[in-house]
Amino acid sequence: MDQLLARPAFERLVELYGRPWVKVQAGVVLQALRAELAAGGSGGDLDLEAALEALPGRVEAALRRDLGAPLRRVLNATGILVHTNLGRSPLPAEAARALPALLDAYCDLELDLATGRRGDRNRRVDGLLRALTGAEAALVVNNNAAALLLALATLASGRRAVVSRGELVEIGGSFRIPEILQAAGVELVEVGTTNRTRLADYEAAIEPGTALLLKIFPSNYRISGFVEAVSVEALVDLGRRRNVAILIDEGSGLLRPHPALELREHRSLSELAALGCDLACGSGDKLLGGPQAGILVGRESAVRACARHPLYRALRPDRTTLAALELVLRHHLAGFSPLLDRMWPDPESHGRRVRAAAAALGADVAVVLGFLGGGSAPEVGIPAEAVVLPQDDALLARLREGEPAVVAYQKDGRLVLDLRTIDPGDDAGLIGAVAAARQGPA
């Protein structure tokens, strides 16, 4: 057994899974191999050398089954920018390169180096978010559902929140807005209908026990046709007149207005803060292009109340999240939005890139629709050229299992490789992976 585990193939498995687990699984596989030898030895049906050659693969398959495979880097050729199943937003390369120095040693997360006294872990992102959104204050927690939960618990626990029936949505992972209100100890008051809610519906629902008017932006659905919804401006005006707080779940983490037509109707966190919402929340790992995080911006009194709430201790992010978010926010402060720029590349340079990849693969070029994804701008397709091949289920599977792993999609009888969601530095790797997969199984 020791000689077996000393082989290079097993040394790699020991690094991933640890010697005890590899040894146990190797013993199980060896026992099965001995049984196969005993059953097939007399007839000579079993090739011993081939069986020994396959041994590391069998052990690895057993380890993956029991302990799971390690995370792998994936080339996302789907054209879905914020792909939930692929980890949502990739960090900007510069931010990712700067992270290790902040993670493999100690850092001044909660220490004021000037005074030597304890500091506030939120202070850096608070300052950056205030600068980017114009809000009076900001707070970061570990995801947007947590931000919504904390805001509800802080502003309306034990009291009533008014919500349009058309906004009582289900978000990812089967979490529903009514359940989040219930968890925060807030009584839900539904107003309007699924397709039409008017300002008078909110106004009629306000009673002495009403603490909050809550608005949820559509993130993963659209209602069209005979519809009516109340604007943020009207809700803020009503809240001021009736002394009721306003909480807006923006959802996507759009910091500032974006010129793209597809985002023109999406109110950014800076716009919501300027309109006077008490609190607005969004995701750090969607359009902002950062790590998973929940962002709260708004009035200083409301944000500080959230920071003092006991739930904040349970929901606050760790240093990995805060370090990554700070680096990404500094990119935005410098005027860059690396994630969103991918979806609207320069048509001429993008076309050259696509045609070069197609020529290298002997493939065709066609215009396809890409999507922001992650619950942002649902059903809004953004056209651009992409590499297309004949539809092939087996090729699609081989691409996923190759090195590097490539995730593409099939539509209208074609296999599509959308380069908008591929970093240009990965083009050579993509071409190599596709060429190898087209040759068939090794």
Disulfide bonds with the S-S distance in Angstrom:
none
